């Protein structure tokens, strides 16, 4: 089972879009996928076609050891993957967890119960480096970082890499950066090209070959509670996420045929 945290403490960089659409694309390639929504906004839950207001139990109850992962899991009909939902009650987790034993490792321990059930677990992290993100990093083998190629992106990236290093030292010695994913990319922008070149120079083969373009259909799909594959599988955004899924399998040493 490959466990990937999708993280960037900067908001609005396509974390949730990437989590939902990579989950759906991996499922399309025959993978058994679990998407864990760790953001109190619950956008990954909604984007998977699940009503967050009525979704109970959630990841909140898992973190408090009240339910198991299997008890909290729901099925995304349009995406063909499983979801651990989240909603606003997760915002209180920071306070509730602070005095509990092994508060950083709650998610890691919970996911160990479903090791044989899935090929991939994707975690949509909140846009802050809080206890929920630390739980994700403690459980993850690798971190996928979606980022826009703009001026402030590199500054935020430095902070995130520093946090991953701290987690590596204190909690999870095996965690690695899976890759940097350039999202909402506009090839006509000179600045975007310059930042993209800088990222490639600095991170080398850690940068995904796949680039996610700016795409209206990709932006519209969540409002319909659908991954883009189920909304418009012929659009540029859907094709880009399928490419990302294929590249993710290749990096993991798998093929779609093996997985089917």
Protein Blocks (a to p, Z undefined) as FASTA:
>chain_A
ZZdddddfbghiopmmmmmmmmmmmmmnopacddddfbfnlmmmmmnopafklgccdfkl
mmnopacfklmpccdfklopacddddfklmmmmmmmmmpghkllmmmmmmmmmmmmpmbd
cddddfbdcfklmmmmmmpmbdcddddddfklmmmmmmmmmmmmmmmmmmmmmbccfbac
dehiafkbmklmmmmmmmmmmnmmmpcfbdcdddfklmmmmmnopafklmommbmklmmm
mmmmmmmmmmnopafklmZZ
